[in-house]
Amino acid sequence: MSPSDLSPPSEPKRVQTRQFATLRTIIALMLREMSTRYGGSPGGYAWAILEPLGGILVLAAGFSLVMHTPALGTSFILFYATGMMPFLFYNGVAGAIATSMAFSRPLLRYPSVTWMDAIIARFVLNSLTQLMVIYILFTGILLTAQTGTVLDFGPILEALVLCALLGLGVGTMNCLLSGLYPAWTQVWSIITRPLFLASGVLMTMEQLPRSVQNILWYNPLVHILGLMRRGFYPMYKAEYVSTAYVVTVSLVLCALGLVLLMRYHKDILNT
């Protein structure tokens, strides 16, 4: 045996081994959540599609009784889908990441599983799930409603990326705060209860008074929903949309949350 055989593994090899182990851990966490969240209930993934579809149909049926046409286009279903689906995308990702450490707490006792693995696994799985639901629902709506919509995929894809990024930022901060202060979950639920109305799901920004627009502009979801609707309605300019603002808010929240989680994750796990 040569001396080279007894030497410790090189640094690049150690990094590759660690990366492979991390990838396996993330995939294992994703599979665990899929089996726990969807495998144990009748219908499984079908409920991820039926729930938002039911909400959209109720909104469309209700408002069609009191309004002749929606704020944009001629289809109530399409209009409310362009507002509700990005909202649910953000909400689903943010909520999943906020509870990622609590959900994987038993596994985080093992040295091979880190808090970062738990966050990444839930982010990837829930983002892919929401994208699948959005694709299926919009495809079904466009095929059955005969809206004659000409899609602009640029703003649509941009809005979906911003949904995931904002969900990651808000979810990471809430993961930290709810871990350090358990009552924060209830506080956040109360604070964000009006968010569905304040994000422009039921109406466009231009339908609101100027004073209300000036306040709601600081809600990043307003920009995301406006961007999404710009992709479905070519005549809708949504000039108030600022992608830079949404990206800045998302990255600041994400960076601050990750830095503080690096400092306090052990305290959270030991509570």
Sequence and secondary structure as in RCSB ss.txt:
>XXXX:A:sequence
MSPSDLSPPSEPKRVQTRQFATLRTIIALMLREMSTRYGGSPGGYAWAILEPLGGILVLAAGFSLVMHTPALGTS
FILFYATGMMPFLFYNGVAGAIATSMAFSRPLLRYPSVTWMDAIIARFVLNSLTQLMVIYILFTGILLTAQTGTV
LDFGPILEALVLCALLGLGVGTMNCLLSGLYPAWTQVWSIITRPLFLASGVLMTMEQLPRSVQNILWYNPLVHIL
GLMRRGFYPMYKAEYVSTAYVVTVSLVLCALGLVLLMRYHKDILNT
>XXXX:A:secstr
  HHHHS   HHHHHHHHHHHHHHHHHHHHHHHHHHHTTTSTTTTHHHHHHHHHHHHHHHHHHHTT SS SSSS 
HHHHHHHHHHHHHHHHHHHHHHHTHHHHTTTGGGSTT  HHHHHHHHHHHHHHHHHHHHHHHHHHHHHHS     
  HHHHHHHHHHHHHHHHHHHHHHHHHHHH TTHHHHHHHHTTTHHHHTTSSS GGGS HHHHHHHTT HHHHHH
HHHHHHH TT   TT  HHHHHHHHHHHHHHHHHHHHHHHHHHHH 
